[in-house]
């Protein structure tokens, strides 16, 4: 991205301050706009789709309230790659620092008063855009890692299908052999009945030896060869099933190597939480720790994601709109593909029963909300290592 073309939006509650901020940035960044109308700010954000959002509210509480609301109302913010820059006064520096360390926001500038370093605002904007460039440059690697994990999932599914194909091929041959024996018995029984009583006088047998010979010829020359042809027709399927694994051995080895390298470089984590702000916060914290993160808000979306992906670890909220984390964890652990994925529960409930039921379902640990960044990363690293 050329920084001269970067889209920057300044949002605040004072028109004079907002215009002053725009003026300090426009020399280097021509595409700067501002809004101080709370009724229009969401629509302005969606229309501009800024790469850099500058929050110029007089209080940090107002910044937090606006940004959280934007995540709940905006149609584009969740998919838009952007950075946030927080402006604060000297009395709010400590709190601004804490919010950025918690990765609620990306950076802050002591703006009121901006007397010692007038260039700091433009420099912070420059660093934010550089960080966004770096993140976007890593996206192809993240996509490659995702494809590698999908290859791992396909490998397991292929193995299951080969196993199932072998069973089906064997069943075809067994059924054909049973049909041969059944037809042979039926023909023999019919021959005996004709010779014994002429099928209740429906037939008259004048030469028993010729009847037996005719039935024998029918079996040998027509029925048994036909059934044997059915058996032999199933043999190529059996041969294909037996050889497909060896035929694909080299591609599978390459796939396994790619999967291994992808896991070593950027482990993939799945976050399942219905709170949009919590999802974004977790994604920021974990991405900064070099994890590849996917975040969804429902049990259905989690299950859909897991049909083609195998994350290294799942962070699971206990309360979900269409299910609950304990039940979803139990369902995942009951399947053959996801049983070995560690699940850490995200919960604001510390009741003993919740912990006991989560453990029974297969969860390996817990993170209590609101969470500590250091504790979260420590637990993730701990369970990934196992």
C-alpha positions in Angstrom: 0.0 0.0 0.0 1.3 3.5 -0.9 0.9 5.6 2.2 -0.1 8.6 0.2 -3.2 6.7 -0.9 -4.1 5.6 2.6 -7.6 6.3 3.8 -7.7 7.9 7.3 -10.8 8.7 9.3 -10.8 10.9 12.4 -13.8 10.4 14.7 -14.4 12.5 17.8 -16.9 14.7 19.7 -15.4 18.1 19.0 -15.4 19.5 15.4 -12.5 21.9 16.1 -10.3 19.2 17.5 -11.2 16.8 14.6 -10.4 19.4 12.0 -7.1 20.2 13.7 -6.1 16.6 13.7 -6.9 16.4 10.0 -4.8 19.4 9.3 -1.8 17.9 11.0 -2.1 14.8 8.8 -3.1 16.1 5.4 0.4 17.2 4.4 1.5 13.6 4.3 -1.8 11.9 3.9 -4.3 13.6 1.5 -7.2 11.2 2.0 -8.1 12.3 5.6 -11.7 12.8 6.6 -13.4 13.6 9.9 -16.8 13.1 11.5 -18.2 14.2 14.9 -21.8 13.3 14.2 -22.7 10.2 16.3 -25.7 9.5 14.1 -23.6 9.4 10.9 -20.2 8.0 12.1 -21.0 4.3 11.4 -22.2 5.1 7.9 -19.1 7.3 7.3 -16.8 4.5 8.5 -18.5 1.9 6.2 -18.3 4.3 3.3 -14.7 5.3 3.7 -13.4 1.9 4.9 -10.3 3.5 6.5 -7.0 1.8 6.9 -6.3 4.0 9.9 -9.0 5.1 12.5 -8.0 8.0 14.7 -10.1 8.3 17.9 -10.1 11.9 19.0 -12.7 11.8 21.8 -12.1 13.9 24.9 -12.4 10.8 27.2 -11.0 7.3 26.8 -14.4 5.9 28.0 -16.0 7.6 25.0 -13.4 6.0 22.7 -14.1 2.6 24.1 -17.8 3.1 23.9 -17.7 4.2 20.3 -15.4 1.5 19.1 -17.3 -1.3 20.8 -20.5 0.1 19.3 -18.9 0.3 15.9 -18.1 -3.4 16.1 -21.6 -4.2 16.9 -23.2 -2.0 14.3 -20.9 -1.7 11.3 -21.3 -3.9 8.3 -17.7 -3.9 7.3 -15.4 -3.5 10.3 -15.0 -7.2 11.1 -13.5 -7.9 7.7 -11.6 -4.7 7.2 -7.9 -4.6 7.9 -7.2 -1.4 9.8 -5.3 0.1 12.7 -6.5 2.3 15.6 -4.8 5.3 17.0 -6.0 6.7 20.3 -5.6 10.4 21.2 -5.4 11.2 25.0 -4.5 13.9 27.5 -1.7 13.8 30.0 -4.1 12.5 32.7 -5.1 9.5 30.7 -1.8 8.4 29.4 -1.5 5.4 31.8 -5.0 4.2 30.9 -4.3 4.6 27.2 -1.1 2.6 27.6 -3.0 -0.2 29.3 -5.7 -0.3 26.6 -3.0 -0.6 23.9 -1.1 -3.3 25.9 -4.4 -5.2 26.1 -4.7 -4.7 22.3 -8.1 -3.0 22.6 -6.4 -0.3 20.5 -3.2 -0.4 18.5 -1.4 2.8 19.6 -1.9 6.1 21.4 -0.6 9.7 21.2 -0.4 12.3 23.9 -2.3 15.0 22.0 -3.7 17.3 24.7 -1.3 19.2 24.9 0.8 18.4 21.9 3.6 20.9 22.7 6.8 19.0 22.8 6.6 16.8 19.7 4.2 18.1 17.0 5.4 15.5 14.6 4.4 12.6 16.8 0.9 12.3 15.4 2.2 11.9 11.8 4.9 9.5 12.9 2.4 7.3 14.7 0.2 7.3 11.6 3.2 6.2 9.6 4.1 3.4 12.0 0.4 2.2 12.0 0.3 2.0 8.2 3.7 0.2 8.1 2.3 -2.3 10.6 -0.7 -2.8 8.4 1.6 -3.3 5.4 3.5 -6.0 7.3 0.3 -7.8 8.3 -1.0 -7.8 4.8 2.3 -9.1 3.5 2.0 -12.1 5.9 -1.5 -12.9 4.7 -0.4 -15.2 1.8 1.6 -17.2 4.4 -1.4 -17.5 6.5 -3.5 -18.7 3.6 -0.8 -21.3 2.7 -1.0 -22.5 6.3 -4.7 -22.8 6.1 -4.5 -24.8 2.8 -1.9 -27.1 4.4 -4.3 -27.8 7.3 -7.1 -28.5 4.9 -4.8 -30.9 3.2 -4.3 -32.7 6.5 -8.0 -33.0 7.0 -8.4 -34.4 3.4 -5.6 -36.9 4.1 -7.5 -38.3 7.0 -10.8 -38.4 5.1 -9.0 -40.1 2.2 -7.7 -42.8 4.6 -11.2 -43.3 5.9 -12.7 -43.6 2.4 -10.1 -46.1 1.3 -10.9 -48.2 4.4 -14.6 -48.0 3.6 -13.9 -48.8 -0.1 -12.0 -51.9 0.9 -14.9 -53.0 3.0 -17.4 -52.4 0.2 -15.2 -54.3 -2.4 -14.9 -57.3 0.0 -18.7 -57.2 0.6 -19.3 -57.4 -3.2 -17.1 -60.4 -3.6 -18.6 -62.1 -0.6 -22.1 -61.5 -1.8 -21.3 -62.8 -5.2 -19.8 -66.0 -3.7 -22.8 -66.5 -1.6 -25.0 -66.0 -4.6 -23.1 -68.7 -6.4 -23.6 -71.2 -3.6 -27.3 -70.2 -3.3 -28.0 -70.7 -7.0 -26.2 -74.0 -7.0 -28.3 -75.2 -4.0 -31.5 -74.0 -5.6 -30.7 -75.7 -8.9 -29.8 -78.9 -7.1 -33.0 -78.8 -5.1 -35.1 -78.2 -8.2 -33.5 -81.1 -9.9 -34.2 -83.4 -6.9 -37.9 -82.3 -6.7 -38.4 -83.0 -10.4 -36.9 -86.4 -10.2 -38.8 -87.2 -7.0 -42.3 -86.2 -7.8 -42.3 -84.4 -11.2 -43.3 -81.1 -9.4 -46.6 -82.6 -8.2 -47.4 -84.2 -11.6 -46.7 -80.9 -13.5 -43.9 -82.7 -15.3 -43.3 -86.2 -16.4 -39.7 -87.5 -16.1 -39.0 -90.3 -18.4 -35.1 -90.2 -18.3 -33.7 -89.1 -14.8 -30.1 -89.2 -16.0 -30.8 -86.7 -18.8 -32.6 -84.3 -16.4 -29.7 -84.4 -14.0 -27.3 -83.9 -16.9 -29.3 -80.9 -18.2 -29.4 -79.2 -14.9 -25.7 -79.8 -14.4 -24.9 -78.3 -17.8 -27.1 -75.3 -17.0 -25.1 -74.6 -13.8 -21.7 -75.2 -15.3 -22.2 -73.5 -18.7 -24.5 -70.6 -17.9 -25.2 -69.7 -14.2 -21.9 -70.3 -12.5 -19.8 -68.6 -15.2 -22.1 -65.6 -15.1 -21.8 -65.3 -11.3 -18.0 -65.8 -11.6 -17.9 -62.9 -14.0 -19.6 -60.8 -11.3 -17.0 -61.8 -8.8 -14.2 -61.0 -11.2 -15.8 -57.7 -12.1 -15.4 -56.6 -8.5 -11.7 -57.6 -8.4 -10.4 -54.4 -10.1 -12.2 -52.3 -7.4 -10.4 -54.4 -4.7 -7.1 -54.0 -6.5 -7.6 -50.2 -6.8 -8.4 -49.9 -3.1 -5.3 -51.9 -2.2 -3.0 -49.9 -4.4 -4.3 -46.3 -4.0 -2.4 -45.7 -0.8 1.0 -46.6 -2.4 0.1 -44.7 -5.5 -0.5 -41.5 -3.5 2.4 -42.1 -1.0 4.7 -39.4 -2.4 2.0 -36.7 -2.7 0.9 -37.6 0.8 4.4 -37.3 2.2 4.7 -33.8 0.6 1.4 -32.9 2.1 2.5 -34.1 5.5 5.7 -32.0 5.3 3.7 -28.9 4.3 1.3 -29.5 7.2 4.2 -29.9 9.6 5.9 -26.7 8.5 2.7 -24.8 8.6 2.1 -25.9 12.2 5.6 -25.0 13.2 5.4 -21.6 11.7 1.9 -20.4 12.6 -0.3 -22.7 14.7 -4.0 -22.1 13.9 -6.4 -21.3 16.7 -10.2 -21.2 16.5 -12.1 -18.7 18.7 -15.8 -19.5 19.4 -17.5 -16.6 21.1 -20.7 -14.7 20.4 -19.4 -11.3 21.6 -18.0 -9.4 18.6 -15.7 -7.3 20.7 -14.2 -10.2 22.6 -13.6 -12.0 19.3 -11.7 -9.0 17.9 -9.7 -8.6 21.1 -8.8 -12.3 21.2 -7.8 -12.2 17.5 -5.6 -9.2 18.0 -3.9 -10.7 21.1 -3.3 -14.1 19.5 -2.3 -12.7 16.1 0.3 -10.5 17.7 1.8 -13.7 19.3 2.2 -15.2 15.7 -0.9 -17.4 15.8 -3.1 -17.8 12.8 -6.6 -17.1 14.2 -10.1 -17.8 12.9 -13.0 -16.4 15.0 -16.7 -17.4 14.8 -19.8 -16.5 16.8 -21.9 -19.6 16.8 -21.7 -23.4 17.3 -23.0 -23.9 13.7 -20.2 -21.7 12.3 -17.6 -23.6 14.4 -18.8 -27.0 13.1 -18.8 -25.7 9.5 -15.2 -24.5 9.9 -14.1 -27.8 11.4 -15.4 -29.8 8.4 -12.4 -28.5 6.3 -9.9 -27.3 8.9 -8.0 -28.8 11.8 -6.9 -26.0 14.2 -4.2 -26.7 16.7 -6.3 -25.4 19.6 -9.9 -24.1 20.2 -10.9 -21.3 22.6 -14.5 -22.0 23.4 -17.1 -19.7 25.1 -19.4 -21.5 27.5 -22.5 -19.5 26.4 -23.4 -19.5 22.7 -26.5 -18.3 21.0 -27.4 -21.7 19.4 -25.8 -24.1 21.8 -23.3 -24.0 24.7 -19.5 -24.6 24.7 -19.7 -27.6 26.9 -22.2 -29.4 24.6 -20.2 -28.4 21.5 -16.9 -29.7 23.1 -18.6 -33.0 23.9 -19.8 -33.3 20.3 -16.3 -32.5 18.9 -14.6 -35.0 21.2 -17.1 -37.7 20.1 -15.9 -37.4 16.5 -12.8 -39.1 15.1 -11.3 -36.1 13.4 -11.3 -33.5 16.2 -10.8 -35.7 19.3 -7.2 -34.7 19.8 -7.7 -30.9 19.5 -7.2 -29.2 22.9 -10.2 -27.0 24.0 -9.8 -24.1 26.5 -13.1 -22.8 27.8 -13.7 -19.0 27.9 -16.1 -18.3 30.8 -17.3 -15.6 33.1 -18.8 -18.4 35.2 -16.6 -19.9 37.9 -19.1 -22.2 39.4 -17.8 -25.6 40.3 -20.5 -27.4 38.2 -19.4 -25.5 35.0 -15.8 -26.5 35.6 -16.7 -30.2 36.3 -19.0 -30.5 33.3 -16.3 -28.8 31.0 -13.7 -31.3 32.2 -16.0 -34.2 31.6 -16.7 -32.9 28.1 -13.0 -32.9 27.3 -11.8 -29.3 28.0 -8.1 -29.1 29.0 -8.3 -25.6 30.7 -10.1 -22.4 31.5 -9.7 -18.7 30.9 -11.9 -16.4 33.0 -13.3 -13.3 31.4 -12.2 -10.5 31.6 -8.9 -12.3 30.8 -5.3 -11.3 31.4 -3.3 -11.2 28.1 -0.3 -12.9 29.8 -2.3 -15.7 31.4 -4.1 -16.3 28.1 -0.9 -16.6 26.0 0.7 -18.7 28.7 -2.2 -21.2 28.7 -2.4 -21.4 24.9 1.4 -22.0 24.6 1.2 -24.6 27.4 -1.5 -26.7 25.8 0.0 -26.3 22.3 3.2 -27.7 23.6 1.5 -30.8 24.9 
